[in-house]
Amino acid sequence: NVFEAQLLNPVGTKIVYSDIGFILLGLIIQKITKKLLATTAEELIFKPLQMNRTSYHPNSKDCAPTELREDDVYHGYLQGLVHDEKSFALSGNAGHAGLFSCVSDIGLFIQMFLQGKDSVLSIQMMDELFVAREFDTNANNYPLIRAIGWDKPTPGGTSGDYTDFDETIVHTGFTGCNMWIDRKQGIGFVMLSNAVHPKRSRNGIISYRKKIANIILSDKETE
């Protein structure tokens, strides 16, 4: 129960991956708007940006099958259904997972940041998202740097070696997805992968994310 989850560390002292915060944020949005999170996101983000193929409840025919589940809850390949167990339990209407999209739609979202003008988010709000706010290291002494809702570039990270720290935000996904936006160089990238098919134990895309970013930005450097 997300309402009964206890803090593992004092607030502001440790960066730990957790879904709880964004699940609660989604529930807060629903409480304020009195609408499902999926409805609010469509009204305030997807429709204004003309992201017409982005949804929490997509047509399954438009989606590639992902993970093969064989458990007490579901049997078979998930297609058009979120594979994240918590989001699945919340009927795909959760703040932390369950959104389906495509490259062209996410390209429109990226362009919002690169165009440098008020849109779904104001310039001031977008600027706030690029500010590094929390710094930590993991068990392997690897740096962890967080902005609001995003990661910041780190050495050896998924945005490669050439992104500008101050003007770049990064996000990755469990299925191997990778997204970064570098406002200084005026470029954004998203990779939508399906690395949990048929089983998450075979997720081999992770090591390629940095390599792809370096190829893209090394070409940018030579322009």
N, C-alpha and C positions, 0 to 999 in steps of 0.2 A: 504494500500500500504506500503510494508516494507521500501521503499525508503523515505517515508514521516514520518515514526515513530519518535516521539520526545523522548528525554531522560526524564525519570521520576526523576532520581537522578543524581548528578554529578558522573562521572566515578570513580570507586574505592571506593565509599562510602556506597553502599548498595547492598546486594545480593537479587535479585528479580528473580523469575522464569520467563523466557521469551524464546519464540522460535525465536525471531527476529535475534539474533546474529548468530545462526547456520543456519538459512535460508540464511542470507547474506554470511556466510562462504561457503555454498554450491554453491551460485551464483558466488562467487569469484573463486572457484575451476573450475567451468565451463568456466569462462572467461579466465583463465590462460591456461587450457588444450584444450579449444575449443571442448570439448566433454561433453555429459550429465554426471551428477554426478554419475549416476548408472553405466555407462560405465567405468569411471575412477576408481570407487571403485572395480569393478570386475577385472580390469586389475592389479591394484596395491596392492589389499588386498586379495580378495576372491580366485582368481586363484592361486596365490603363496602359500597361506595357504591351498589349496585344500578344501576350503569351498564351495563345489559344489552345495549345496542346499540353498545358501544364495543369495538373490536377492531383488531388489526394485520392480521387476515385476515378481512375482512367478506364477507358475502354480496353479490356484485356487483349483485344485483337491488335492493339497498337503497341503492346509490350512484349518484350522477349521474356521467356520463362527464366526464373532465377533459381533459387535453391530448391532442392528436393527435400521435402519434410516427410518424415516417417515417425510421427510421435502421437501422443494421445489427443492432440488438438487438431492436427491436419495431416492428411496423407496425399502425397502427390507433389508435382511441381507447382510452385507459386508463379502465377502469371497475372499481372495486373493487381496483385496483392502484395503488400509490403512484407518483407522477410523478417524485419526486426520484430522480435517476440512481443515487446511491450507495445509497440505501435499496432501490431496485429491484434492484440488484446483490446486495444482502444478503437478498433474498427478503422484503422488507418487514418485517424483524425487526431494526431498527436503533434506536439510542438517539436519533437526531436527527430522524427523520421516519418517516412511514408509518402513523401512528395514525389510524383512522377513527372518527368519532363523530357525534353529532347534538346539537341545541340542548338538548333535554330532559336528556340525560345530562350534558352539560357544566354545565348548570344545577345538577345535584346536586353536581358538583365545586365549583362556586362557593359553594354554600350551606355546604359544609364550612368554608370560610374565614369566612363571615359569621356562623355560629352561635356562634362563640367557645367551643367546647368540644373536648375531645380526640376525635379520630376516627381515620381512616386515618393522619393526622399528628397529633402532639400539639400543643397550643397553643404550647408552646415551640418546636417545629420550625417551625410556621407563622410565628411571630414572626421567626425567623431569616431567612425568605425575603423579608421586607419591608425588610431593612436594606440601604441603599445601600453598595456595597463598592468599586466601581471607577468612576473618573471620567476622561473623555477628551473630545476633540472629533474630528470627522471632517474630511475635506479641505475642507469648506465651512464649517468652524468651528461646526458644529452640535453641541450637547452630547450626549454619550453617557454614560449612567449605568446601571450594571448591579448587580443583586442576584444572588443565587444562582439561576440558571436563569430569571430574569425580567429585564425592563427596568424602570426607574423612570420616572415621568412627566417629560417635558421640555417646554419651551415649544414650542407648535406641534405637539406629538406626537399620537399616535393616541388617547390617552385624553382629549383635549380640554383645555380651559383651567380646568376647575373641580374636578378630582380633587385629593385631599389627597396631597401628596408622600410624607410618611412612611408613610401607611397605604394606599398604592396600589401594586399591581404590574401590569405590562403585558406582553403577549406578542402578537406578530404572526406571520403566516404568509406564505409565498411566494405562495400563491394569493389573497392579499388578506385573509385572515382577520384578525380583531382581537379581543382579549380583554383585559379589565381588571377588577380587583377593588379597590373602594375600601371598606375596612373602616370608616373614620370615618363615611361617609355611608350605610353599610349597603347598598351596591348593587354589582352586578357585571353585566358585559355580555359577550356573545360574538356575533360575526358570522361565520358560515361562508359564505364566498363561493367562487365558482368562476371566478375571473378569468383563469385560464390556458386557458379553453375558447374557441375551439379551439386557440389558440396563445398562449404567454406574452407575446408582443410586444403583445398587446391588453389588458394588465392596466391597466384604468382605474379600479379601485375605490379605489386608494390615497388619492386626494385627498378621498374622502368619509368616511374613517374618523374624522378629527377632527370633521367637521361633524356626524356622527351622535352622537358622544359629547357634543358641546356641546348638541345638542337634548335629549338624555336628561337631562343634569345641570342644564341651565338650568330645565327643568321641575321637577326635584327641588328646586332652590333656591327656587322659588315656592310649594312645598307648605306 
